[in-house]
Each structure stands twice: as structure tokens, then as C-alpha cells.
């Protein structure tokens, strides 16, 4: 999701440095950004000049020191692994200017705990985007126990400049949206495993009957079944057995069928990443 956040920020006029430890991942991310911007031009939603300007605002690098050394705001978007996020934020804290605000795109982990990995917990905040960021209008802002009012105001301001609506919540496992989608994922998996309905009809029921833009199983494939599984397990540990997912879900993850990114999950796709 990092490249999508970078695109949205660049379209809002911000200068962006996109960082990844993998040069190949960076190249793929930049390619995806350029494709998305060109697609917006083709659809008449963006002028060619605006697309070119956005492309020109995005730099890339594999040096974290170079990426955050002059940053005013950092958005951490590494995979949903708590230890990895703690490690990355501690390193960013060491390298970023003292005034910089550090945010995490986490959908579930404690902002208070993430902030404690830094020497500036008052400048740490949750800034949860939704996939794909260029289309989804919401940013969910989570305040840690020591997040300052000034930091919260800045994150709201930046989100709105990016054209997003915001909601703010206290620091709680899963915040608002992940607690809701987590239960929906789990129940959809149960309905599928019990043979009550097909995946297609489960998703169709949610789209047409409940007004959802995507069904829960489609969303799980888009997010990554491994991500959905890890979220469900984490929420179960914190909030109870109602978040326990199914053997079907577990076996898909263990077999490497992770959704769109692998070309197969609940559904099959023409190619990985389709």
C-alpha cells in the first residue's frame, strides 16, 4: 500500500521520498504509481500536467537515512508485523529530524506501544489508509496515550489536504474499521466453510444487499489472506474467540494462496497482482 499512499501525497502537492529495502519493490511501486496516474488521465480525472507534476514530486531510495533525514512527516507502511514495525519506527526515530511526526499505517496495533519504541511518543499517531488509497476516501486516525493535540491536528490536516475524510479513535485493538471487517471476514469464511453459500454469492449479498463496495471475501483477497489471517489472530488474542477464523482460511494461507498478490486465494486471478 505504500506506493498508493505516496501517489496520493504527491497528487496533493507534497514532495515524497518512497523507501524500500528492495530496489525491485521500489521499481514496481514506481511503475504502479505511473500506471495509476496515466490511468487517471485516460479517464479524464486528472490532467496530463497534474500527472506529470505528481510524478516529479516522487523520489525513491533504499537508504532510510536519506528517505527520512529531512522529513516533516513519515508514514510507515511496512507489513502488519508488530516487531518489524517497532524496529522500523525506532530506526526512523533515530534518523528523522526532531520535529518530524511519525505515523503508522497499521490497521490494528497499539499506537501507544509503537510510540514507546521512539523518543517522541507525543509525535506518533496512527494514520490508517484503505486499499487502494487513490480511490478510498477515508483515513482512520488513532491517537496513542501520549499523542499530542498538535500531532493529531497535523495528521488530520494532511489527510484532508490529500482529499480524505477522517475519523479519530482511541488506541484500541483494531480501532474502528478492523474490528468491524475482522468480524465480517471471519463470519464470511464460516459461511463458506459450512457450505451455506458460494464465495460469489456471499460477496454479492454484501454488495447488493448491504451496500458494500466490495464483498468481504473479495476484500480479503485484495488485502491478502495472510494479512486477514494475522489480523483475525491478533484480534482473537486481544478481544476473544469471536474473532477465531476458520481452518479453510488457515489452509489457504499455509498453501501460499494469499489472494490477488499470488494470483489465487478465495478466487483465482489471471496473474499475480491482477
Buried (B, 14 or more C-beta within 10 A) or exposed (E): BBBBBBBBBBBBEBEBBBBBEEEEBBEBBBEBBBEBBBEBBEEEEBEEEBBEBBBEBBBBBEEBEEBBEEBEBBBBBBEBEBEEBBEBBBBBBEBBEEEBBBBBBBBBBBBBBBBBBBEBBBBBBBBBBBBBBBEBEBBBBBBBBBBBEEBBEBBBEBBEEBEBEBEBBEBBBBBBBBBEBBBBBBBBBBBBEEEEBEBEEBBBBBBEEEEBEEBBBBBBBBBBBBBBBBBBBBBBEBBEEEBEBBEBBBEBBEEEBBBBBBBBBBBEBEEEEE
